[in-house]
Structure formats: C-alpha cells, structure tokens
C-alpha cells in the first residue's frame, strides 16, 4: 500500500458528522490540560514510578530502591506528578506514602500498558 491510499481525495463535507462533533467539542482549555497530562506521562522515569505505584503505595525510599535512583530525583518527579493530580500522598508519622490519585489514573495507566503489550 502506498501512503497516497490513505489520503482522502474528495470534496464532500459530511455535515451531520461535522455538526455532531462540533457540538461535543470541549473548549481549548480542556485540550491544553489533556496535552499537559499526556506530556507528564511521557517521561520514562515517571512511567516507572507510576508502574511501581500501580503495584503498591510506596514511600520515596521504596521507589528510589525499586528504580535504583536517588531519593532527591524521585521526590522531584513525585512533586510534578502530585501537582498534576496524577499521584497523591498520605502521611503516617514521619513517613509519606504515595499512591495513584484515583481509579481514572490507574485505569488509564493500565490500559496504556495493556495496549502496548497487545501490539507486541
């Protein structure tokens, strides 16, 4: 198949499809936030952190041990993930435990892994 086979060569506007899509189209702010969300997930270290937190809630020391990185590096990444609402934390005495923020994040992350494994 040549690339040209995937180019639409018609001049027909399917008005019903266009109008239906435009009616449901979120405003630009939603797309900006969505793009930022996926950009944050698009970092290998952060993806590994999310994988670890998908398995268990963990403290910075545990995550650093799993990833073979410094606590400082992990803390920096967790701060970014927390500000974006992707992870949350709870304090127990002097320890702070991190976890995925909610089932939406968990489901999205797991669905991404499933998709990648399916395409192998």
Backbone torsions as a table, in degrees:
resi	resn	phi	psi	omega
1	UNK	NA	134.9	176.0
2	UNK	-89.5	159.6	179.6
3	UNK	-61.9	-29.2	-178.3
4	UNK	-65.8	-20.1	178.7
5	UNK	-66.9	-17.2	-177.1
6	UNK	-102.4	12.2	179.2
7	UNK	-104.4	126.0	178.8
8	UNK	-73.0	126.4	-176.8
9	UNK	-115.4	31.8	178.8
10	UNK	-113.2	167.5	178.3
11	UNK	-120.0	27.9	-177.5
12	UNK	-95.6	130.8	174.0
13	UNK	-98.0	123.4	178.0
14	UNK	-90.1	84.1	-168.4
15	UNK	-55.4	-40.9	-178.3
16	UNK	-62.6	-43.7	179.0
17	UNK	-65.7	-40.5	179.8
18	UNK	-64.0	-48.9	-178.3
19	UNK	-63.9	-42.6	179.5
20	UNK	-61.2	-42.6	179.2
21	UNK	-66.8	-44.7	179.7
22	UNK	-62.1	-35.8	178.8
23	UNK	-64.1	-33.3	-176.9
24	UNK	-94.1	-8.4	-174.7
25	UNK	-63.5	119.9	176.2
26	UNK	-67.2	163.8	178.7
27	UNK	-73.5	168.8	-174.9
28	UNK	-59.7	-31.1	-179.5
29	UNK	-61.9	-38.3	178.5
30	UNK	-62.5	-43.3	-179.6
31	UNK	-68.1	-36.1	175.9
32	UNK	-61.6	-45.2	179.3
33	UNK	-66.6	-38.4	178.4
34	UNK	-64.0	-44.6	178.8
35	UNK	-62.8	-41.6	178.4
36	UNK	-64.4	-40.7	178.2
37	UNK	-58.2	-49.3	-179.3
38	UNK	-71.0	-30.5	175.6
39	UNK	-63.1	-42.0	178.7
40	UNK	-62.6	-41.0	179.5
41	UNK	-72.3	-16.1	-174.7
42	UNK	-81.7	21.9	178.9
43	UNK	-113.7	129.4	-175.5
44	UNK	-58.9	-44.1	-179.9
45	UNK	-62.4	-45.0	179.5
46	UNK	-65.4	-36.5	177.1
47	UNK	-62.9	-40.2	177.8
48	UNK	-66.0	-39.2	177.2
49	UNK	-61.8	-44.3	179.7
50	UNK	-63.8	-37.7	177.0
51	UNK	-62.1	-46.0	179.2
52	UNK	-59.9	-43.9	-178.7
53	UNK	-73.6	-20.5	174.4
54	UNK	-71.5	-25.0	179.5
55	UNK	-84.4	-42.3	-176.2
56	UNK	-155.7	153.6	166.1
57	UNK	-74.2	143.2	-173.4
58	UNK	-145.0	156.1	172.5
59	UNK	-90.7	168.4	-178.5
60	UNK	-55.4	-42.3	-179.0
61	UNK	-60.5	-42.3	179.8
62	UNK	-63.8	-46.2	-179.2
63	UNK	-63.6	-43.1	178.8
64	UNK	-59.6	-39.6	178.9
65	UNK	-66.5	-45.8	179.6
66	UNK	-60.5	-42.4	-175.0
67	UNK	-91.4	-7.4	-178.5
68	UNK	65.3	40.0	-177.5
69	UNK	-126.7	171.4	178.7
70	UNK	-77.8	153.3	176.7
71	UNK	-61.4	-35.6	179.9
72	UNK	-61.8	-45.8	179.3
73	UNK	-63.0	-42.5	-179.8
74	UNK	-66.3	-43.8	179.7
75	UNK	-58.8	-41.5	178.8
76	UNK	-60.5	-47.9	-179.4
77	UNK	-66.0	-40.0	178.5
78	UNK	-63.6	-35.4	176.5
79	UNK	-61.1	-43.9	177.1
80	UNK	-61.8	-46.8	-179.3
81	UNK	-64.7	-36.2	179.5
82	UNK	-69.1	-44.0	179.5
83	UNK	-62.1	-30.2	180.0
84	UNK	-86.6	-0.5	179.0
85	UNK	74.8	24.9	-178.6
86	UNK	-95.6	-32.8	173.5
87	UNK	-126.5	160.6	174.1
88	UNK	-135.7	171.3	-178.4
89	UNK	-139.7	162.3	174.2
90	UNK	-137.8	146.2	-177.7
91	UNK	-103.5	135.5	176.7
92	UNK	-132.1	99.4	-173.5
93	UNK	65.9	-124.4	178.4
94	UNK	-91.3	-6.4	-177.6
95	UNK	-94.0	144.7	177.0
96	UNK	-119.3	124.0	-179.4
97	UNK	-107.3	136.3	-179.8
98	UNK	-107.7	149.5	177.5
99	UNK	-151.1	164.6	174.6
100	UNK	-63.4	145.4	-171.5
101	UNK	-62.7	-44.3	-178.2
102	UNK	-161.2	-178.8	-177.6
103	UNK	-66.4	-25.1	177.7
104	UNK	-64.8	-46.9	179.7
105	UNK	-64.1	-45.9	179.7
106	UNK	-58.2	-48.8	-178.9
107	UNK	-63.7	-42.9	179.8
108	UNK	-63.2	-44.6	179.8
109	UNK	-63.8	-47.6	-178.9
110	UNK	-65.1	-36.6	177.4
111	UNK	-65.5	-38.7	176.2
112	UNK	-61.6	-45.4	177.6
113	UNK	-61.2	-45.3	-179.7
114	UNK	-60.2	-42.5	180.0
115	UNK	-62.5	-45.4	-179.8
116	UNK	-63.0	-44.8	179.7
117	UNK	-66.1	-35.2	178.4
118	UNK	-64.7	-34.4	-176.7
119	UNK	-82.1	-4.9	-179.5
120	UNK	-63.8	NA	NA
